[in-house]
Amino acid sequence: MKINNSTELISIIIPVYNHAHTIKSCVDLILKQTYRPIEIIIVNDGSTDGYDDVINDVVYSIEKEKVSHKVIDQENQGAPTARNRGFDESKGRYVIFWDADTVAKKNMLEVMHKNLIENPQVSFAYSGFRFGFKKFKCLSYDKEKLKKFNYIDVTSLLRREDFPRFDESLKKFQDWDLWLSIAQKGKTGICVPKVLYKKIVKGREGISSWLPRIFYKLPIKNKNLEEYKKAKEIIYKKHQII
């Protein structure tokens, strides 16, 4: 594996809630990234699924590769709090919030970092990805389009100084809120028109799932749909979207 050595540290922040079945493979793929230097910050958000039985093997793999790391345990407080905690413990000039079920291509960080270096006016780089069977193409950055719906996944590479923190009061759409908050400061992102990673749907807990958009338009009563609509209204109100 060819390593692209740089002087700019990337902090990879992994919030973990009941993902004992994916965290080892997730970290193993991070260790195969072609970009260096990196640091790995794992925040266990009160997992109850056997996380304690696998984390020692995870740490062993990280130490074997001589990669800087921290492992943090906290009571369950939700993904936004876990991500903010990880950020507070990190040192990188760039940060990326990496879900524990993310399966990334080996050059993902290298490609995203390259786009930020070549475009110093942007605050973050994002790409296309797969969520289970569904492929999400990378759409060009458009602030007005972003107000209508979120097309940027949380697993994007950000400049540290432009990260406004996650709103810990939100139960849904924390990533959408993040990108809108950055946009309100006049900052933008850049699309990397490649599918650089996928997320495993099976056994996914604590982080948003996906349904075809048509489900949210049908005149049917459903608890998840009602929660979706209420959460969307909160985002619209917070960011004064008409």
C-alpha positions in Angstrom: 0.0 0.0 0.0 1.4 3.4 -1.1 1.1 6.0 1.7 0.6 9.6 0.7 2.5 11.4 3.5 1.5 14.9 4.4 2.1 17.3 7.3 -1.6 17.9 7.8 -3.3 15.6 10.4 -6.8 14.3 9.7 -8.8 13.4 12.8 -11.2 10.5 12.2 -14.1 10.6 14.8 -16.1 7.4 15.2 -19.3 7.5 17.3 -20.2 4.0 18.3 -23.6 2.8 19.6 -24.2 -0.9 19.4 -21.9 -1.6 16.5 -19.7 -4.3 17.9 -20.4 -6.2 14.7 -18.8 -3.6 12.5 -16.3 -1.5 14.4 -13.4 -3.9 13.9 -13.8 -4.1 10.1 -14.5 -0.3 10.0 -11.2 0.5 11.7 -9.2 -2.1 9.8 -10.3 -0.3 6.6 -9.3 3.1 8.0 -5.9 1.7 8.8 -5.6 0.9 5.1 -6.2 4.4 4.0 -3.5 5.8 1.7 -3.4 9.1 3.5 -1.2 9.8 6.5 -1.0 11.2 9.2 -4.3 10.3 10.8 -5.6 10.0 14.3 -8.6 7.8 15.3 -11.0 9.0 18.0 -13.6 6.3 19.1 -16.4 7.5 21.3 -18.5 4.7 22.7 -21.9 6.2 23.3 -23.1 3.7 25.9 -23.2 0.5 23.8 -24.8 -2.6 25.3 -24.1 -5.1 22.5 -20.7 -6.6 23.5 -18.6 -3.6 22.5 -16.3 -4.2 25.4 -15.5 -7.7 24.0 -14.2 -6.3 20.7 -12.6 -3.0 21.5 -9.3 -4.5 22.8 -8.8 -6.1 19.4 -9.6 -2.8 17.7 -7.0 -1.0 19.8 -4.4 -3.7 19.2 -4.8 -3.2 15.4 -4.4 0.5 15.7 -1.4 0.3 17.9 0.2 -2.3 15.6 0.0 0.3 12.8 1.4 3.0 15.2 -1.5 5.3 14.6 -2.4 8.0 17.2 -5.7 7.2 18.9 -8.1 7.8 21.8 -10.9 5.6 23.1 -13.6 7.4 25.1 -16.6 5.9 27.0 -19.7 7.9 27.9 -23.2 7.2 28.9 -25.7 7.1 26.0 -26.3 10.8 24.9 -26.8 10.4 21.2 -24.7 10.8 18.1 -24.4 14.6 18.1 -23.0 14.7 21.6 -20.6 11.8 20.8 -19.4 13.6 17.7 -18.8 16.8 19.6 -17.0 15.0 22.3 -14.7 13.4 19.7 -14.0 16.7 18.1 -13.1 18.2 21.5 -10.6 15.4 22.0 -9.1 15.7 18.5 -6.1 17.7 17.2 -6.3 17.4 13.4 -6.4 20.3 11.0 -9.1 18.4 9.2 -11.9 16.3 10.8 -14.2 13.7 9.5 -17.1 12.0 11.3 -17.0 8.4 10.3 -19.9 6.2 11.2 -19.0 2.8 12.7 -20.6 0.9 9.7 -18.7 2.8 7.0 -16.8 0.8 4.4 -14.5 3.2 2.6 -12.3 2.9 -0.4 -8.6 3.0 0.5 -8.0 6.4 -1.2 -11.1 8.2 0.2 -9.2 10.5 2.6 -6.5 11.2 0.1 -9.0 12.2 -2.6 -11.1 14.4 -0.2 -8.0 16.1 1.1 -6.7 16.7 -2.4 -9.9 18.5 -3.2 -9.6 20.8 -0.2 -6.0 21.6 -1.0 -6.9 22.5 -4.6 -9.9 24.5 -3.5 -8.8 26.6 -0.4 -12.1 28.7 -0.6 -14.3 25.7 0.5 -14.9 24.4 4.0 -15.5 20.7 3.3 -15.4 18.0 0.7 -18.1 15.4 0.2 -18.7 12.5 -2.2 -21.2 10.0 -3.5 -21.9 6.9 -1.4 -24.0 3.8 -1.1 -26.5 3.3 1.7 -27.3 -0.5 1.5 -28.6 -1.1 -2.0 -29.2 2.6 -2.7 -26.7 4.7 -4.5 -26.5 8.4 -3.7 -24.7 10.4 -6.4 -22.7 13.5 -5.4 -24.6 16.6 -6.3 -22.8 19.9 -6.9 -22.9 22.3 -4.0 -25.9 24.6 -4.2 -27.0 26.6 -1.1 -30.6 27.0 -2.3 -30.9 23.3 -3.1 -29.5 22.5 0.3 -32.4 24.5 1.9 -34.9 22.2 0.2 -33.3 18.9 1.2 -30.0 17.4 2.5 -27.9 15.8 -0.2 -24.6 15.8 1.8 -23.7 12.9 4.2 -22.1 13.4 7.5 -19.0 11.5 6.4 -17.3 14.5 4.8 -13.9 16.0 5.3 -14.1 19.4 7.1 -11.6 22.1 7.9 -11.4 22.3 11.7 -11.9 26.1 11.9 -15.1 25.9 10.0 -16.8 23.2 12.1 -19.7 24.9 14.1 -20.5 21.8 16.2 -23.5 19.6 16.1 -26.7 20.8 17.7 -27.2 18.3 20.5 -30.8 19.2 21.0 -31.8 17.8 17.6 -33.1 14.2 17.3 -33.0 14.1 13.5 -31.3 15.9 10.6 -28.2 16.8 12.7 -26.1 16.6 9.5 -28.5 18.7 7.5 -28.4 21.3 10.3 -24.6 21.2 10.2 -24.3 22.0 6.5 -27.0 24.7 6.8 -25.1 26.3 9.7 -21.9 26.3 7.7 -23.8 27.9 4.7 -25.2 30.6 7.0 -21.6 31.7 7.6 -21.0 32.1 3.9 -19.0 28.9 3.7 -19.3 26.2 1.0 -18.4 22.7 0.1 -17.1 20.8 -2.9 -18.5 17.6 -4.5 -16.1 14.8 -5.3 -18.0 13.1 -8.1 -17.1 9.6 -7.0 -18.7 6.9 -4.8 -16.0 6.6 -2.1 -17.8 4.6 0.6 -20.8 2.6 1.6 -22.7 2.2 4.8 -24.0 -1.1 6.1 -27.8 -1.0 6.8 -28.2 -4.3 8.6 -28.1 -3.9 12.4 -28.0 -0.1 12.1 -28.9 1.6 15.4 -28.9 5.1 16.7 -28.3 6.8 13.3 -30.7 7.6 10.6 -32.1 5.1 8.1 -33.3 5.7 4.6 -36.6 5.4 2.8 -37.5 6.4 -0.8 -38.6 10.0 -0.9 -42.1 9.0 -2.2 -42.8 7.5 1.2 -42.7 11.0 2.8 -45.3 12.3 0.3 -47.9 9.6 0.6 -51.1 10.5 2.6 -50.7 7.8 5.1 -50.3 7.8 8.9 -47.0 6.4 10.2 -45.1 7.2 13.3 -41.7 7.5 11.6 -43.2 9.8 8.9 -44.8 12.0 11.5 -41.5 12.3 13.3 -39.8 13.1 10.0 -42.2 15.9 9.3 -41.9 17.4 12.8 -38.1 17.3 12.6 -38.1 19.0 9.2 -40.3 21.8 10.6 -37.7 22.3 13.4 -34.9 22.7 10.8 -37.0 25.0 8.7 -37.8 27.2 11.7 -34.2 27.3 13.0 -32.7 28.3 9.6 -35.7 30.5 8.6 -36.5 28.5 5.5 -39.8 29.4 4.0 
